């Protein structure tokens, strides 16, 4: 997942990780109160422009995120029966915006920089509860990183289905997509567990851990 970071020196890369995460938080809060479709359209244009400023790698990432559209449309259809088409449409646009901006942070922020921010933010609460700062911050960072991973996974399954059947899969891929996503999370958990066991098995690492 580290490869999801686009190595470059654009203006977005130069913004500190803390500032980008704060902007994402404020944007998330604003989304709950924003109901004007015109502002949502402006937000989409701004997001597309931000990806374009990264260059061709950014545009490729944006296109890859389009693989999540069937899932978002499925959610919107369900919401339409509950709260009406207009509200469902706005909710879908808000969800798209949040996914895009979260992935934009993923693409322009190194994992280590995000981990440092999460460790500082969560340190007081984590100490109070007695949890590990590094483990919690790693979990939050991985959660953000998984957005483009899942988008790529959906795209691969969609292409495989189309190649076999010469038809669009529609919502037929939802169950295998969820199953594969859960299997992927198990693989990540096993990899992290193996890495931790290897580190703790090294005498030098055990000494370092004891000193911490």
WOQUIDA-V413334 format. One record per residue. N is the residue number from 0. SS is DSSP state (A for helix, B for strand, O for the rest). Layout:
[[N SS] [N SS]]
This chain:
[[0 O] [1 A] [2 A] [3 A] [4 O] [5 O] [6 O] [7 O] [8 O] [9 O] [10 A] [11 A] [12 A] [13 A] [14 O] [15 O] [16 A] [17 A] [18 A] [19 A] [20 A] [21 A] [22 A] [23 A] [24 A] [25 A] [26 A] [27 A] [28 A] [29 A] [30 A] [31 A] [32 A] [33 O] [34 O] [35 O] [36 A] [37 A] [38 A] [39 A] [40 A] [41 A] [42 A] [43 A] [44 A] [45 A] [46 A] [47 A] [48 A] [49 A] [50 A] [51 A] [52 A] [53 A] [54 O] [55 A] [56 A] [57 A] [58 A] [59 A] [60 A] [61 A] [62 A] [63 A] [64 A] [65 A] [66 A] [67 A] [68 A] [69 A] [70 A] [71 A] [72 A] [73 A] [74 A] [75 A] [76 A] [77 A] [78 A] [79 A] [80 A] [81 A] [82 A] [83 O] [84 A] [85 A] [86 A] [87 A] [88 A] [89 A] [90 A] [91 A] [92 A] [93 A] [94 A] [95 A] [96 A] [97 A] [98 A] [99 A] [100 A] [101 A] [102 A] [103 A] [104 A] [105 A] [106 A] [107 A] [108 O] [109 O] [110 A] [111 A] [112 A] [113 A] [114 A] [115 A] [116 A] [117 A] [118 A] [119 A] [120 A] [121 A] [122 A] [123 A] [124 A] [125 A] [126 A] [127 A] [128 A] [129 O] [130 O] [131 O] [132 A] [133 A] [134 A] [135 A] [136 A] [137 A] [138 A] [139 A] [140 A] [141 A] [142 A] [143 A] [144 A] [145 A] [146 A] [147 A] [148 A] [149 A] [150 A] [151 A] [152 A] [153 A] [154 A] [155 A] [156 A] [157 A] [158 A] [159 A] [160 A] [161 A] [162 A] [163 A] [164 A] [165 O] [166 O] [167 O] [168 O] [169 O] [170 O] [171 O] [172 O] [173 A] [174 A] [175 A] [176 A] [177 A] [178 A] [179 A] [180 A] [181 A] [182 A] [183 A] [184 A] [185 A] [186 A] [187 A] [188 A] [189 A] [190 A] [191 A] [192 A] [193 A] [194 A] [195 A] [196 A] [197 A] [198 A] [199 A] [200 A] [201 O] [202 A] [203 A] [204 A] [205 A] [206 A] [207 A] [208 A] [209 A] [210 A] [211 O]]
